[in-house]
Amino acid sequence: MKNSHLKELTKGIWKENPIFVIMLGMCPTLAVSTQVSNALGMGLGVVFVLTLSNIFISLLKKVIPDSIRIPSYIVIIASFVTILEMLMHAYMPSLYDALGIYLSLIVVNCVILGRAEAFANKNSILDSALDGIGMGLGFTLGLTIIALIREVLGSGTITLFAIGGWDGVIRIPGLASTPIRVVGMSAGALLVMGLLKAFFTWKDSKKGEEK
Amino acid sequence: MKNTIVTSVVLFLICAVCAVLCASVNYVTAPRIEENIRIANAEALKSVAGDLEIGETVAVENYEGVKESTDLYKDGKKVGTALLLSGSGYGGSFSIIASYDTKGALMGAKMTVDSETAGLGKKAEESWYMDLFVGMGVDKSFPSAPKDLSADETALVSGATVTFKGVSKALKNGSDYIKEGAK
């Protein structure tokens, strides 16, 4: 893989992370980050929609007239979200139930429309696909970090996916019986998000000073 | 003029391709989704029936909001009915399986299919939420809004008034159906 392609894939994971750096898709980030399993499910849903919509939009970039650019993107994104919804409802019903209305709201996730407008309609299919995967993974990583902190401190558990007889929940001794409830609530989401953003900004500024 | 036609044709083609894609996925997933709903409803029916014996399920027609009816028995005697109810919440339509005694008082209920908001309307999926309505329908009427509940109970369901009203209306509808049938 060429260096430039690799850069498109990796930039979204850390350097241009959609949650901590670009700060897009805040609404689902704050709402869905109550459990690690929800964050992983939502994140992978975004990877699916973002990658396929980026590929489609890049493929059609010369065909779509400028005047109907945004409506066309919305139709394409909404179609992939509908497909994702149907697949999740059929094959992952518990995750589908847990994500509820937020799954449909991927349509208006700014990360997806943002990447379509800022990247996919100007770049090749391969680069757009890599951008979609990278940004999607970066979104998943950010969402999962926030969910992990919120769930561990707010509930004293880490909820993954049930396998066989195991219910998929890791209970943390001490914290499970006396969790810091506010972290699991809406105020806790903003608090955790703010602290993580401050950490990323500090890390970036430190890097800048070193250079 | 030419520009308008080209633009319209392009948008039409994009919509058509997307519609075909969605229809194809729907064709593959629809039977599986139906099966998942059937399993969820069967589990909910077992849960609301408790230790009662479950009779045959029959489809209900011409009564809005009531889809199916299942008689519940104890020692061979009919003691209640479980209904598959539909209603409308904040996120769209939902389904509830509810059991009533022969007079129309609610014995138990469980929400099976819904698109309510996580952390708000989704509370209706939890057993304590439906327990708020248990016993209502005969001596005590169903609440029309959260304010009709006690202060503590109102606090529990706050933030999702539309869901609460939808659930209460659907359960009342089921109770009315039983009462009308009993006449």
Interface residues (C-beta under 8 A of the other chain):
Chain A: A31 V32 T34 N38 L60 V63 I64 P65 S67 I68 P71 S72 V75 I76 A78 S79 T82 I83 M86 L87 H89 A90 Y91 P93 D97 A98 L99 G100 I101 Y102 S104 S186
Chain B: N3 V6 T7 V10 L11 I14 C15 C18 A19 L21 C22 V25 N26 V28 T29 A30 R32 I33 N36 A40 G91 D114 S115 E116 T117 A118 G119 K122 E125
